[in-house]
Amino acid sequence: MRTTTHDVLIAGAGPTGLMLAAELALAGVDAAIVERKPTQARAGGRAGGLHARTLELLDQRGIVDRFLAAGKTHPRVSFHVPLDISDFPTRHNYLLALAQEKTEKLLAGWADELNVRIYRDCEVAGSACGADGVDVATTQGDMLRAGWLVGCDGGRSTVRKLAGIGFPGWDASTSWIIAEVRMTEKPVLGFHEDASGRHAMSLMEDGETVGVVLAGRDPRATGAPTLDELAAGLKTIYGTDFGVHAPTWLSRFSDATRQADAYRKGRILLAGDAAHIHPPLGGQGLNLGVQDAVNLGWKLAQVVKGVSPAAVLDTYQAERHPAAARVLRNTIAQGVLRRPDDRTPVLGEFVAEMLAMDEPRKRFGAMIAGLDITYATDADQPLVGRRMPDLDIATADGPTRVYALLRDARPVLLDFGGAVDVAGGRVKRVGARSADMCELPCVGTVPLPRAVLIRPDGYVAWAGDGAAQGLRDAMHTWFGA
Ligand SMILES: Cc1cc2nc3c(=O)[nH]c(=O)nc-3n(C[C@H](O)[C@H](O)[C@H](O)COP(=O)(O)OP(=O)(O)OC[C@H]3O[C@@H](n4cnc5c(N)ncnc54)[C@H](O)[C@@H]3O)c2cc1C
């Protein structure tokens, strides 16, 4: 039997796997994807948008314009009520409405430009992890070998199960049917609320297919619903089944909320839905997966290239597990606020009243947009652990902005006259001038330090005057320099 070898194998060409593969390829690592489906064709309607932090990450790689051109921006995100984020200090102070299949196609196109190999119609069925690599068997009978295997294979992750990683959490308390169908009667477009929950119908792009979401279904239901089950649900809720027929998609989702208890076991890692699932309130799941991928990509690339020890991968779990745990909790809270009983709406009124105030709006808006993430809570410098703002800067090569320096996913030492006396090594060193202050979401205006060390994912590893030992330590810890 033929065995093909790669540095990294990724199970799943969803948004997480595609982003991770591209990040690894950008860093010069041979990463390949094994994807069960034969094509990247649409698999029903799922994520409807990209949040500000995800757009910033795409901007850092120079590809955000492709996404902006394909979608439509909206100034509001949602936590129980719409929250205006148009005054947020980011170039992407909006939600980009963009269907998941379009996001996936654009990511697949980028991965293709970077020569990522995708084994399509190929399903991971078994894996054996040794001291120096992982053997992967597919249901098609192929054998693949890689230094590392990353499960980006969704909520029912085979990789997670093969690795024996636990997935504790909350069982479903309710579920929804989601479908795309034709109707002989006129659909009732928009939301419809009753004692079983909030249902919805919308007309799809072709002007004929109707997207249907029915709430309050059996939490124990498994497998795809039948057309008869959908018709019966419509009849109970709307009094008619609308002559529903010709389904192009029938599925269900629930409020089950779970998180992997380890993001890494030996040479196997998890990212995206394989590592965490939650109800789709606030539209955060895809965004979380893409952000996992960008956090993991450069670290894994450094380990593959021998720049960093495998211990740097422990920071992936240390940083991304809490970030996802927070999203899980905010979706649970939003789910509770939607419970269809007489008293819960009273709580919802108070939450809405609170969120109409400026400070809570900013905090909750930044949380949903992913702009409030802090990876180092004990740092004296407010920038450390936070996303670097995309400042306009003047350099010896002319005016530019910070994110333009991150296109090739290399670490950057920005020297604002800090007399930085440390040799750069792998770190790109850029002398720059900028305003003295910068504004951070949720934090406000802070002084700009004289030197800033930025990781390839755009988070600040170190900030200060450059002379301190701290810079040398940070360069060594993060970039093996
Ligand atoms: C109704 C609904 C609405 C949603 N709305 C939003 C939203 O508005 N915003 C948002 O951010 N998120 C939303 N989400 C969540 C979002 O769809 C997911 O978080 C996202 O798809 C996760 O991406 P992923 O790449 O981690 O996993 P997936 O998208 O599940 O991709 C996993 C891939 O792995 C492949 N695969 C699986 N098993 C194997 C195997 N053994 N071998 C090889 N390949 C395999 C699959 O075919 C698939 O292509 C929504 C979800 C639902 C259900």
The ligand as an ORCA input file, in Angstrom:
! r2SCAN-3c Opt
* xyz 0 1
  C     -28.003     26.806     11.656
  C     -26.601     27.271     11.906
  C     -26.307     28.615     11.820
  C     -25.013     29.054     12.065
  N     -24.760     30.390     11.985
  C     -23.521     30.836     12.238
  C     -23.212     32.214     12.105
  O     -24.058     33.035     11.762
  N     -21.935     32.610     12.353
  C     -20.961     31.725     12.710
  O     -19.811     32.160     12.917
  N     -21.216     30.422     12.826
  C     -22.465     29.951     12.597
  N     -22.727     28.621     12.680
  C     -21.638     27.703     13.065
  C     -20.709     27.371     11.895
  O     -21.455     26.834     10.821
  C     -19.655     26.391     12.378
  O     -19.097     26.855     13.578
  C     -18.543     26.208     11.340
  O     -19.020     25.547     10.196
  C     -17.390     25.416     11.935
  O     -16.397     25.270     10.970
  P     -15.394     24.029     11.042
  O     -14.521     24.168      9.851
  O     -14.785     23.969     12.386
  O     -16.315     22.734     10.906
  P     -17.284     22.310      9.714
  O     -17.792     23.504      8.992
  O     -18.268     21.371     10.306
  O     -16.333     21.538      8.706
  C     -15.866     20.239      8.997
  C     -15.436     19.583      7.684
  O     -14.870     18.315      7.993
  C     -15.347     17.348      7.073
  N     -15.251     16.049      7.755
  C     -15.985     15.588      8.786
  N     -15.552     14.382      9.180
  C     -14.501     14.058      8.377
  C     -13.628     12.950      8.299
  N     -13.723     11.903      9.145
  N     -12.659     12.948      7.347
  C     -12.527     13.990      6.491
  N     -13.347     15.084      6.529
  C     -14.313     15.117      7.465
  C     -16.761     17.783      6.767
  O     -17.212     17.269      5.537
  C     -16.597     19.315      6.747
  O     -16.277     19.782      5.462
  C     -24.001     28.140     12.416
  C     -24.293     26.783     12.493
  C     -25.588     26.344     12.245
  C     -25.892     24.884     12.338
*
